[in-house]
Amino acid sequence: MFYELISSMAIWAGILMRSKWIRCVLVITVLSIIIATGQSLELLGMPRPLPSALGVLSLGGMALLWRDISSKVKGENRTLSSLLSQYFAVKVVGWLGKRQRWKLEADTLNIRQVQEETLLKRLRKNADTCYGKQYDFSSIKDCETFRARHPVTTYEHYRELVGRVAAGEEKVLIAEKPLILAMTSGTSGASAMLLSTKDTNTEFFLQGVAVCLDAMRRAFPASDSLQRTTKLFYSPTFRQSEAGIPIGPNSSTPASSRHMLNLYTTPAPAFQVPSERDTLYLHLLFALKDPSVGTLESNFASTVFYAFSALQERWQELVEDIELGRVSPALALEPGVRASLEGQMKPDPERAAQLRAHFQQGFMGIARRLWPQLNLVLAVDSGSNQIYGEMLRERYCQGVPFYSPFYAATEGLIGVNLWPEEEQRRRYLLCPRSMFCEFLPEASLDQEMPEKHTLLMGEVQQGHSYELVVTNASGLFRYCMGDVVKVVGFHNQCPVVEFQYRRGQMLSVRGEKVSEVMFLGALKRAISQWPGAQLVDYCCAESAIMGESCGGSDPHYQVFVELKGVRNLTEEQRYKLDQCVQEDSAVYKSFRFKGSIGPMRVQMVAEGAFKELRKQMMAFSNTSANTFKMHRVLRRKEYADFLLGKTIS
């Protein structure tokens, strides 16, 4: 433990000392401490006149430091140690972000060389593995040789190899032992088990987190503060492989962020609570206590949306706890955890009265009333999370900026959003040193694997869509991710993309291929023509998986929607959705005209149906609340039957 501590201190010291400003502050701070504790500077070999001069300098430096800290917006009831730790963390990461942004900009000027360097680095590191020897990685000197020798792959290519790693065999795919066996979210099929390494995490932090924090502070200067963040995340359940390797989600968790927990409103003991429902209550309770919250953060916008939904249901109980200075007796907490949390609660009738008044005004725009200095909602709101981001902006978080920082997956970091202020369009610059990327043109996706020809970063065209094929730091080589992206521009030589859809989340009963983006656009237009209706959630199923329960013989789409503001849908309103999809898809329209595809069947489900479905999906796939994404196209009959049972119109 001691050597780990020394190693960590050395790393951070090395980072800190590269910044002249921080170096000066640290030196002055250390000298101030020495002087303040009465230690003689003669021990440092300094003549007697110097202590007084250094004392003046150090006190002046501390004054400057404190003035800078005092000028920033701060959370309430902060200790000096927590303020200083946050202050220096912000300074270090800010410096690191600028440095990494500069490196990224330089990389985008020479994309082919950078990509080849990234590939060869991966191959050299894993050349001595069983897999590296099979494909003779040590003899590969350029990307052309690699592409000629190694096939384009899918998960089936790795299933048996990952199983060997899980059983404890070493140097199968990668040179080192994986940190965890990471489970994918299973959005477009069964969950896959992938390897996660130290390199994957390091790249995510340096090329992702640091760069995005720099972009965030450039776009939203007010976020450069000492306010606390409410981070909505949960402690996932891990199981062990035969060899004792943890199996679970590869995402930010309280355990992986333990050194940063003092920056968050939720106390550390709350993360020992196994129940997601109870942990969410504690997130909300301690966030409401602090009127100076600066950021709401989560992996996905859906988690933030569910949090506000829970707040709307339980606000009276939460306000009562704040008024009485307690933690609700209804929560199932271990005695030690409860005692620790209640030790941080004090009766606060004044704050409770403020909160009660805000809630009684309604929930439109509630976030800014609860936290007047709220600067930002930090969460991914693209892809399947788009509708949650839109609902948050329209209802709970009116007037609060949103930033969707990353495009990432279990496979690793893919892209970063350098344009935080563009909320209507989420674009991501591909990270050229994170993965070696290839691209399969959308038109070729139905071809047999051996016939597929990939393009490189410098060969893709603006306006065209491609499936991503990646070689990453954790044992995937020319791997088809299943993500289809559209190239919407270039930053210097590097492609800028928008996520379009997951291949397994495409509606296609006759080969018409209606994507998630296309269907959601049609659904939103249809709902805009249903007076009073507001979308809460939706998903679809192809009639083939429904069996006899769907009725009718022609293939068709079964659409499940949860709405607010209406109790019933007329047949004309239901048909409006079918018309909107026909307007967007000429192929779908032609099949409908011929009668090869039957009319959509639109089912309105009861309030809360999708919350219950979410729980079922998470339980079935062992997905963590931190990584769950709602399936927009259902591939399991049990899920469709569940929603049929919740149909009210």
Phi and psi in degrees as a GROMACS rama.xvg file:
@    title "Ramachandran Plot"
@    xaxis  label "Phi"
@    yaxis  label "Psi"
@TYPE xy
-60.5698  -45.1559  PHE-2
-68.1688  -34.8594  TYR-3
-62.8098  -39.8579  GLU-4
-64.9978  -46.6119  LEU-5
-60.8517  -42.0061  ILE-6
-61.6879  -45.1362  SER-7
-62.4836  -43.137  SER-8
-63.3055  -39.4603  MET-9
-64.5322  -41.2255  ALA-10
-62.8471  -49.3518  ILE-11
-65.6041  -36.6278  TRP-12
-63.8379  -40.8937  ALA-13
-60.3466  -41.0176  GLY-14
-67.2213  -46.9017  ILE-15
-61.2213  -43.1923  LEU-16
-73.2091  -7.84506  MET-17
-78.9729  -16.2819  ARG-18
-96.1876  119.154  SER-19
-60.3787  -43.4371  LYS-20
-63.2751  -48.2919  TRP-21
-66.6754  -36.9051  ILE-22
-58.8481  -46.0973  ARG-23
-62.0265  -45.6476  CYS-24
-61.7715  -42.0986  VAL-25
-65.2337  -43.9096  LEU-26
-60.8379  -47.1295  VAL-27
-62.6484  -40.5808  ILE-28
-62.5116  -45.7808  THR-29
-60.5219  -45.6087  VAL-30
-62.9372  -37.2734  LEU-31
-61.7479  -41.2698  SER-32
-65.5194  -41.6815  ILE-33
-61.1903  -46.42  ILE-34
-65.8262  -43.5388  ILE-35
-62.9896  -30.6894  ALA-36
-91.0943  7.3698  THR-37
77.0338  14.4693  GLY-38
-76.5793  136.017  GLN-39
-75.2211  128.663  SER-40
-73.3925  -4.95426  LEU-41
-65.6464  -23.9336  GLU-42
-60.615  -24.8253  LEU-43
-91.926  7.86567  LEU-44
77.6195  24.0468  GLY-45
-98.5804  141.266  MET-46
-66.3134  160.214  PRO-47
-59.0213  -35.3968  ARG-48
-66.2493  -20.838  PRO-49
-71.3099  -36.9275  LEU-50
-53.3061  -44.1461  PRO-51
-66.162  -39.1641  SER-52
-65.6712  -44.8075  ALA-53
-66.4259  -33.2442  LEU-54
-61.4413  -43.2741  GLY-55
-62.8724  -45.4832  VAL-56
-62.1696  -44.2247  LEU-57
-66.1564  -40.992  SER-58
-64.3192  -38.5286  LEU-59
-63.9444  -41.1118  GLY-60
-63.9685  -42.0646  GLY-61
-64.2949  -35.5697  MET-62
-64.2098  -43.4377  ALA-63
-62.9508  -43.0203  LEU-64
-60.8026  -46.9293  LEU-65
-67.8831  -34.5384  TRP-66
-62.751  -40.815  ARG-67
-64.6693  -41.798  ASP-68
-64.9199  -42.9417  ILE-69
-66.7255  -26.2209  SER-70
-75.8575  -13.7579  SER-71
-91.9035  149.667  LYS-72
-67.8254  131.821  VAL-73
-123.844  156.491  LYS-74
-73.5693  163.62  GLY-75
-83.0849  154.007  GLU-76
55.8849  43.7908  ASN-77
-94.9027  139.428  ARG-78
-81.4059  159.83  THR-79
-61.5438  -41.1661  LEU-80
-64.5317  -39.8649  SER-81
-69.4512  -36.3584  SER-82
-64.7671  -44.948  LEU-83
-65.0297  -42.1256  LEU-84
-64.39  -40.7013  SER-85
-67.7718  -40.195  GLN-86
-59.6363  -49.3066  TYR-87
-70.0839  -35.21  PHE-88
-61.3507  -43.8125  ALA-89
-62.5021  -42.2919  VAL-90
-64.3637  -44.3876  LYS-91
-64.8833  -49.2727  VAL-92
-66.6454  -33.943  VAL-93
-62.4312  -45.301  GLY-94
-63.6165  -43.2705  TRP-95
-63.2806  -39.4367  LEU-96
-62.361  -42.6903  GLY-97
-62.4245  -41.6998  LYS-98
-64.4936  -45.3901  ARG-99
-69.2633  -33.6532  GLN-100
-65.0322  -40.8791  ARG-101
-61.8561  -42.7857  TRP-102
-64.8899  -40.0625  LYS-103
-62.6635  -45.4716  LEU-104
-58.9333  -41.8871  GLU-105
-64.5871  -39.2938  ALA-106
-64.3512  -34.8228  ASP-107
-71.562  -9.11729  THR-108
-86.0725  -14.1602  LEU-109
-142.989  64.6253  ASN-110
-67.5054  -36.5897  ILE-111
-65.593  -45.3207  ARG-112
-65.1453  -43.6343  GLN-113
-62.9661  -42.9239  VAL-114
-64.4444  -40.6391  GLN-115
-66.625  -39.1537  GLU-116
-60.988  -41.5159  GLU-117
-62.4623  -45.3532  THR-118
-62.3499  -51.1306  LEU-119
-63.8775  -32.9257  LEU-120
-61.0367  -43.6712  LYS-121
-63.2375  -45.2463  ARG-122
-67.6743  -42.1072  LEU-123
-62.6121  -42.9806  ARG-124
-63.2182  -33.3088  LYS-125
-108.553  17.3424  ASN-126
-65.8536  -27.6728  ALA-127
-93.1258  9.57077  ASP-128
-85.7491  167.301  THR-129
-56.8373  -43.5391  CYS-130
-68.6342  -41.4118  TYR-131
-63.0262  -36.6386  GLY-132
-70.8687  -36.7477  LYS-133
-59.069  -39.9898  GLN-134
-103.238  9.65298  TYR-135
50.7697  55.333  ASP-136
-57.318  -33.3537  PHE-137
-63.4964  -22.3952  SER-138
-94.6484  -3.84692  SER-139
-83.5812  124.449  ILE-140
-115.21  -6.97848  LYS-141
-155.362  167.944  ASP-142
-71.9207  -26.9159  CYS-143
-64.0157  -44.4282  GLU-144
-62.5641  -42.4429  THR-145
-60.056  -47.4214  PHE-146
-66.8479  -32.5095  ARG-147
-73.4745  -31.2703  ALA-148
-90.7942  -35.3094  ARG-149
-104.18  132.223  HIS-150
-75.8786  160.785  PRO-151
-70.9627  135.609  VAL-152
-124.017  163.349  THR-153
-124.93  -178.432  THR-154
-62.64  -32.3673  TYR-155
-57.1803  -29.5655  GLU-156
-62.6719  -26.8361  HIS-157
-108.542  -11.1442  TYR-158
-53.7971  -51.4451  ARG-159
-67.0509  -36.3176  GLU-160
-66.3059  -42.5445  LEU-161
-64.8879  -36.757  VAL-162
-60.4647  -37.7218  GLY-163
-66.4137  -39.8408  ARG-164
-63.0069  -44.2657  VAL-165
-61.2432  -31.5267  ALA-166
-79.4109  -7.41956  ALA-167
110.747  -2.76291  GLY-168
-69.3322  136.224  GLU-169
-98.3987  156.61  GLU-170
52.2041  48.5105  LYS-171
-88.5173  -61.5905  VAL-172
-108.184  -37.0506  LEU-173
-128.194  159.163  ILE-174
-72.9718  -31.3314  ALA-175
-107.845  168.902  GLU-176
-75.6874  133.35  LYS-177
-67.4278  150.666  PRO-178
-68.4467  -46.1492  LEU-179
-143.879  163.508  ILE-180
-98.872  106.958  LEU-181
-88.7387  128.174  ALA-182
-91.9497  131.203  MET-183
-73.2347  165.665  THR-184
-74.2815  -15.8669  SER-185
71.6157  25.6536  GLY-186
-63.0288  -39.5941  THR-187
-111.781  20.0012  SER-188
160.165  -163.562  GLY-189
-65.0198  147.993  ALA-190
-63.6206  141.319  SER-191
-109.655  150.149  ALA-192
-102.147  118.77  MET-193
-119.499  162.767  LEU-194
-88.8178  143.18  LEU-195
-126.533  130.66  SER-196
-120.062  171.273  THR-197
-61.3469  -38.9011  LYS-198
-60.1969  -40.0268  ASP-199
-59.7391  -46.5121  THR-200
-67.753  -40.9025  ASN-201
-62.6048  -44.6932  THR-202
-63.6687  -38.841  GLU-203
-61.691  -41.6438  PHE-204
-70.052  -50.5741  PHE-205
-70.5929  -47.7878  LEU-206
-88.0633  -18.3024  GLN-207
-106.814  -70.9855  GLY-208
-58.6354  -50.5448  VAL-209
-62.3616  -43.9377  ALA-210
-65.9225  -42.2199  VAL-211
-70.0765  -34.7132  CYS-212
-64.8096  -36.2866  LEU-213
-64.1985  -44.9763  ASP-214
-63.7228  -38.09  ALA-215
-64.2115  -43.5668  MET-216
-72.1163  -29.03  ARG-217
-67.7767  -41.7273  ARG-218
-80.3715  -34.265  ALA-219
-128.49  80.2232  PHE-220
-56.474  -28.9264  PRO-221
-65.6596  -18.9287  ALA-222
-73.0872  -12.2835  SER-223
-83.282  72.6683  ASP-224
-134.46  -177.226  SER-225
-113.338  29.453  LEU-226
-77.8235  156.294  GLN-227
-82.8818  157.229  ARG-228
-108.544  139.457  THR-229
-93.9393  107.373  THR-230
-104.786  118.062  LYS-231
-91.7172  92.7806  LEU-232
-145.503  166.683  PHE-233
-135.206  155.354  TYR-234
-82.6289  111.117  SER-235
-75.5988  164.32  PRO-236
-93.6661  125.803  THR-237
-108.204  144.633  PHE-238
-114.684  173.732  ARG-239
-111.584  142.7  GLN-240
-77.4568  176.96  SER-241
-56.4334  -33.3099  GLU-242
-92.4507  6.52411  ALA-243
84.2177  15.206  GLY-244
-83.7065  130.429  ILE-245
-61.6651  139.807  PRO-246
-118.944  122.946  ILE-247
175.903  -166.748  GLY-248
-73.9832  147.398  PRO-249
-102.263  81.0829  ASN-250
-150.604  170.62  SER-251
-61.3608  127.906  SER-252
-129.674  163.754  THR-253
-56.8894  -36.7702  PRO-254
-65.8161  -42.9523  ALA-255
-73.0671  -16.0251  SER-256
-111.783  20.9483  SER-257
-59.1887  -30.4204  ARG-258
-76.4454  -9.88078  HIS-259
-108.97  0.386592  MET-260
-62.2811  -24.7226  LEU-261
-71.7117  -8.82798  ASN-262
-85.416  -8.4856  LEU-263
-106.308  155.76  TYR-264
-71.5892  -28.9419  THR-265
-79.1721  124.24  THR-266
-65.3565  151.43  PRO-267
-55.6742  -40.128  ALA-268
-59.7467  -24.2021  PRO-269
-63.2295  -25.774  ALA-270
-79.6081  -2.59079  PHE-271
-86.6793  -5.24334  GLN-272
-80.3491  121.19  VAL-273
-72.709  -27.951  PRO-274
-77.7159  126.266  SER-275
-62.4976  -40.5423  GLU-276
-61.3971  -44.5864  ARG-277
-71.3306  -37.9948  ASP-278
-63.546  -40.5718  THR-279
-61.9756  -41.1877  LEU-280
-58.0892  -42.8064  TYR-281
-68.2979  -39.25  LEU-282
-53.4212  -48.9483  HIS-283
-67.7199  -40.8957  LEU-284
-60.1139  -50.2838  LEU-285
-77.563  -23.768  PHE-286
-69.2024  -42.0865  ALA-287
-65.9537  -30.7438  LEU-288
-62.9016  -29.5854  LYS-289
-103.945  104.365  ASP-290
-73.9018  -6.18107  PRO-291
-105.489  21.6683  SER-292
-54.2313  134.002  VAL-293
-100.94  -30.9717  GLY-294
-141.917  141.011  THR-295
-105.079  124.644  LEU-296
-131.525  141.516  GLU-297
-161.06  166.037  SER-298
-61.2401  -44.4937  ASN-299
-130.792  150.155  PHE-300
-62.1702  -27.9826  ALA-301
-59.0081  -39.641  SER-302
-64.955  -38.9135  THR-303
-66.2908  -41.3462  VAL-304
-62.6798  -46.0086  PHE-305
-62.615  -32.5995  TYR-306
-65.3899  -43.9546  ALA-307
-67.7793  -34.15  PHE-308
-62.4138  -43.5213  SER-309
-65.1145  -37.8924  ALA-310
-61.6377  -40.0041  LEU-311
-64.822  -33.16  GLN-312
-79.4933  -33.3563  GLU-313
-119.507  16.9349  ARG-314
-62.1951  -34.3031  TRP-315
-64.8214  -42.1573  GLN-316
-64.6751  -40.6528  GLU-317
-65.2356  -44.1465  LEU-318
-63.7063  -38.7959  VAL-319
-63.3175  -39.9111  GLU-320
-62.6655  -41.1193  ASP-321
-67.5216  -38.6119  ILE-322
-63.8826  -41.1941  GLU-323
-90.9474  -11.6121  LEU-324
70.7156  46.9206  GLY-325
-138.84  172.82  ARG-326
-111.068  129.406  VAL-327
-43.663  127.921  SER-328
-65.989  -12.7887  PRO-329
-75.4161  -16.3046  ALA-330
-77.6491  137.613  LEU-331
-86.6283  90.3408  ALA-332
-118.593  145.149  LEU-333
-66.8338  147.654  GLU-334
-54.0703  -42.2125  PRO-335
-65.0536  -40.9495  GLY-336
-65.7238  -44.6046  VAL-337
-61.7242  -43.6734  ARG-338
-62.4753  -41.2053  ALA-339
-65.2663  -42.484  SER-340
-69.6751  -42.2364  LEU-341
-69.232  -22.754  GLU-342
-66.2697  -18.3635  GLY-343
-99.7094  4.66155  GLN-344
-106.615  135.101  MET-345
-132.579  145.286  LYS-346
-55.1305  131.131  PRO-347
-138.445  72.1607  ASP-348
-62.3923  -28.7713  PRO-349
-66.5957  -47.6605  GLU-350
-65.3141  -38.6305  ARG-351
-61.0255  -41.3  ALA-352
-64.7625  -41.1043  ALA-353
-59.4299  -47.7656  GLN-354
-63.1426  -43.4985  LEU-355
-60.5765  -40.2169  ARG-356
-65.7568  -41.2644  ALA-357
-63.3463  -44.404  HIS-358
-67.6461  -35.453  PHE-359
-69.5252  -15.9272  GLN-360
-78.9043  -11.1594  GLN-361
107.466  175.038  GLY-362
-106.217  0.583832  PHE-363
-70.1467  120.764  MET-364
69.7785  24.052  GLY-365
-64.8748  -31.8903  ILE-366
-58.4219  -46.6487  ALA-367
-71.8124  -23.2144  ARG-368
-76.8593  -38.0593  ARG-369
-69.8621  -39.7433  LEU-370
-130.295  85.6551  TRP-371
-58.8946  -23.7584  PRO-372
-102.988  22.8531  GLN-373
-67.7319  121.885  LEU-374
-95.3906  -27.6402  ASN-375
-166.174  146.973  LEU-376
-109.61  119.721  VAL-377
-109.434  101.363  LEU-378
-166.567  150.84  ALA-379
-70.8096  123.879  VAL-380
-127.62  29.7271  ASP-381
-110.956  174.803  SER-382
62.9149  -134.227  GLY-383
-68.7658  -11.0021  SER-384
-93.7544  1.26683  ASN-385
-57.7893  -44.8956  GLN-386
-66.6369  -31.6372  ILE-387
-70.0973  -39.8182  TYR-388
-60.5306  -42.5142  GLY-389
-65.0586  -42.181  GLU-390
-66.4431  -38.2464  MET-391
-62.693  -43.0546  LEU-392
-65.1736  -38.0491  ARG-393
-74.9957  -29.8403  GLU-394
-114.441  -82.4093  ARG-395
-73.6281  -35.6786  TYR-396
-114.745  38.7766  CYS-397
-57.4433  131.174  GLN-398
82.923  -2.73053  GLY-399
-96.3789  128.858  VAL-400
-66.1568  148.739  PRO-401
-116.946  143.739  PHE-402
-132.817  120.398  TYR-403
-100.847  95.8632  SER-404
-77.3862  -37.4405  PRO-405
-122.896  158.849  PHE-406
-118.555  105.857  TYR-407
-142.448  165.461  ALA-408
-150.396  178.43  ALA-409
-57.9751  -29.8076  THR-410
-68.2912  -19.9506  GLU-411
136.346  -172.663  GLY-412
-74.9351  131.593  LEU-413
-109.08  -49.1657  ILE-414
-150.775  164.514  GLY-415
-126.444  147.587  VAL-416
-95.1252  106.783  ASN-417
-91.2072  5.59405  LEU-418
-127.387  65.863  TRP-419
-58.2393  -31.8046  PRO-420
-73.9301  -11.5744  GLU-421
-87.1187  85.2671  GLU-422
-80.2832  -21.7929  GLU-423
-84.8505  -7.90495  GLN-424
-147.839  114.733  ARG-425
-96.379  107.873  ARG-426
-112.222  144.925  ARG-427
-130.794  128.769  TYR-428
-81.2686  123.782  LEU-429
-63.38  138.695  LEU-430
-89.4563  107.489  CYS-431
-70.6116  -17.2117  PRO-432
-104.029  3.77106  ARG-433
-85.9691  -49.2114  SER-434
-138.861  155.136  MET-435
-86.2746  118.429  PHE-436
-107.977  137.527  CYS-437
-126.754  166.835  GLU-438
-137.559  128.239  PHE-439
-99.4461  119.331  LEU-440
-56.158  139.621  PRO-441
-54.1655  -36.1885  GLU-442
-65.9607  -19.8553  ALA-443
-97.5009  3.17887  SER-444
-68.4522  -20.7841  LEU-445
-91.2533  -0.157919  ASP-446
-73.1216  158.479  GLN-447
-65.9633  149.202  GLU-448
-53.328  -46.647  MET-449
-62.0351  -21.8505  PRO-450
-88.156  -6.42733  GLU-451
-75.902  133.098  LYS-452
-117.197  125.028  HIS-453
-95.8718  159.377  THR-454
-111.546  158.237  LEU-455
-97.3771  173.353  LEU-456
-54.3479  -40.7543  MET-457
-79.8294  0.35754  GLY-458
-110.709  -9.25379  GLU-459
-75.0484  161  VAL-460
-119.568  141.196  GLN-461
-61.9687  138.088  GLN-462
90.6022  -8.11185  GLY-463
-101.59  154.906  HIS-464
-111.435  147.856  SER-465
-145.893  151.571  TYR-466
-87.5809  137.106  GLU-467
-77.5439  134.59  LEU-468
-123.209  120.73  VAL-469
-124.709  149.664  VAL-470
-117.499  116.108  THR-471
-112.289  -171.047  ASN-472
-86.928  0.329688  ALA-473
-131.382  40.6814  SER-474
92.0329  16.2629  GLY-475
-109.625  130.342  LEU-476
-129.103  119.696  PHE-477
51.1745  52.3395  ARG-478
-97.0223  125.231  TYR-479
-75.6402  113.433  CYS-480
-76.328  -26.5517  MET-481
91.4041  -6.85727  GLY-482
-87.0836  129.512  ASP-483
-106.909  125.91  VAL-484
-122.014  156.295  VAL-485
-111.665  129.543  LYS-486
-78.459  115.279  VAL-487
-107.342  0.126616  VAL-488
165.819  -171.379  GLY-489
-136.898  143.699  PHE-490
-108.943  105.383  HIS-491
56.9277  -117.038  ASN-492
-98.1928  -3.3211  GLN-493
-94.7001  133.334  CYS-494
-64.7679  143.119  PRO-495
-111.804  129.335  VAL-496
-125.657  158.018  VAL-497
-117.76  135.234  GLU-498
-67.3075  135.532  PHE-499
-108.189  -58.7448  GLN-500
-168.398  162.724  TYR-501
-89.2696  137.876  ARG-502
-58.8488  -36.4796  ARG-503
-76.3802  -4.17226  GLY-504
-108.897  31.6403  GLN-505
-100.954  133.985  MET-506
-83.8415  126.817  LEU-507
-162.122  98.4598  SER-508
-98.0098  -16.9276  VAL-509
-135.84  18.9967  ARG-510
87.7435  14.9669  GLY-511
-80.2937  -26.4005  GLU-512
57.1118  77.4881  LYS-513
-97.925  116.45  VAL-514
-80.3651  166.538  SER-515
-59.549  -42.5243  GLU-516
-62.3758  -44.1824  VAL-517
-65.6091  -45.1575  MET-518
-65.7935  -43.6101  PHE-519
-62.892  -39.2797  LEU-520
-60.2937  -43.2736  GLY-521
-65.779  -41.5384  ALA-522
-62.6411  -43.1588  LEU-523
-64.4511  -38.3799  LYS-524
-67.3191  -39.0678  ARG-525
-65.1509  -45.9348  ALA-526
-63.8994  -32.2028  ILE-527
-63.0366  -17.6467  SER-528
-102.385  7.42169  GLN-529
-104.228  101.709  TRP-530
-52.2862  126.508  PRO-531
82.9969  -9.88812  GLY-532
-79.6873  137.512  ALA-533
-127.496  130.804  GLN-534
-76.0045  131.264  LEU-535
-103.106  -47.1997  VAL-536
-166.807  167.058  ASP-537
-159.372  161.311  TYR-538
-161.289  170.746  CYS-539
-131.946  162.239  CYS-540
-142.418  145.986  ALA-541
-82.5197  142.162  GLU-542
-58.5799  -24.917  SER-543
-61.4151  -32.7616  ALA-544
-83.2385  -11.5816  ILE-545
-82.1829  -25.9159  MET-546
67.3378  -144.947  GLY-547
-70.74  -16.8441  GLU-548
-68.1494  -19.074  SER-549
-91.5697  -21.0001  CYS-550
73.3406  156.465  GLY-551
81.342  154.78  GLY-552
-105.697  -27.5572  SER-553
-73.5901  138.46  ASP-554
-58.4396  140.902  PRO-555
-159.528  175.213  HIS-556
-98.3833  135.74  TYR-557
-102.966  120.083  GLN-558
-115.034  128.449  VAL-559
-113.026  125.768  PHE-560
-129.531  140.646  VAL-561
-109.704  126.097  GLU-562
-126.434  154.633  LEU-563
-113.07  151.417  LYS-564
91.9  -8.71128  GLY-565
-138.586  153.302  VAL-566
-109.943  -13.5166  ARG-567
-155.401  158.711  ASN-568
-123.317  134.626  LEU-569
-79.4574  164.741  THR-570
-63.1803  -34.3578  GLU-571
-64.9736  -41.1703  GLU-572
-65.4395  -40.5962  GLN-573
-63.0364  -41.8859  ARG-574
-68.3953  -24.7981  TYR-575
-58.8199  -36.9865  LYS-576
-64.014  -43.4681  LEU-577
-59.3942  -42.6967  ASP-578
-62.3782  -41.4069  GLN-579
-64.9074  -38.1382  CYS-580
-67.3977  -38.7858  VAL-581
-61.7977  -37.2739  GLN-582
-63.8676  -31.225  GLU-583
-92.4739  -23.5497  ASP-584
-125.989  106.977  SER-585
-64.2827  -34.2798  ALA-586
-68.2679  -45.4064  VAL-587
-59.8352  -42.3948  TYR-588
-61.3939  -41.1787  LYS-589
-66.5571  -39.5223  SER-590
-67.5834  -36.2492  PHE-591
-67.4116  -39.4851  ARG-592
-63.3672  -40.2974  PHE-593
-75.6254  -16.6261  LYS-594
86.0807  7.80191  GLY-595
-72.9404  -25.4234  SER-596
-120.093  131.449  ILE-597
-80.3385  170.047  GLY-598
-65.6573  149.564  PRO-599
-62.1249  148.395  MET-600
-112.195  112.526  ARG-601
-102.005  119.102  VAL-602
-111.297  126.803  GLN-603
-93.7299  124.428  MET-604
-104.093  164.138  VAL-605
-69.0341  157.587  ALA-606
-58.8853  134.088  GLU-607
86.8022  -1.66679  GLY-608
-62.2108  -39.3675  ALA-609
-74.8773  -26.9492  PHE-610
-64.55  -42.2009  LYS-611
-67.8895  -39.4253  GLU-612
-62.6412  -40.7917  LEU-613
-57.0282  -44.3813  ARG-614
-61.9593  -42.1071  LYS-615
-62.8472  -45.5533  GLN-616
-62.7539  -41.7675  MET-617
-65.8638  -40.3731  MET-618
-66.2143  -40.3057  ALA-619
-68.2174  -41.1372  PHE-620
-97.3934  2.5408  SER-621
55.8065  33.3829  ASN-622
-85.649  140.183  THR-623
-78.0779  153.477  SER-624
-61.423  -24.4837  ALA-625
-69.42  -25.8341  ASN-626
-118.727  -0.604409  THR-627
-67.7085  136.122  PHE-628
-129.35  132.008  LYS-629
-62.8754  134.781  MET-630
-77.1855  120.24  HIS-631
-84.4756  -25.2579  ARG-632
-119.847  116.593  VAL-633
-78.0598  132.273  LEU-634
-113.705  1.72652  ARG-635
-119.072  129.017  ARG-636
-61.0884  -34.0494  LYS-637
-59.3088  -37.8758  GLU-638
-68.0988  -43.8751  TYR-639
-64.5799  -41.1302  ALA-640
-64.8015  -36.7311  ASP-641
-59.6886  -45.9019  PHE-642
-70.0004  -33.5948  LEU-643
-58.9325  -38.2429  LEU-644
-69.5721  -16.4502  GLY-645
-100.566  5.00419  LYS-646
-68.7158  132.841  THR-647
-116.952  -11.0498  ILE-648
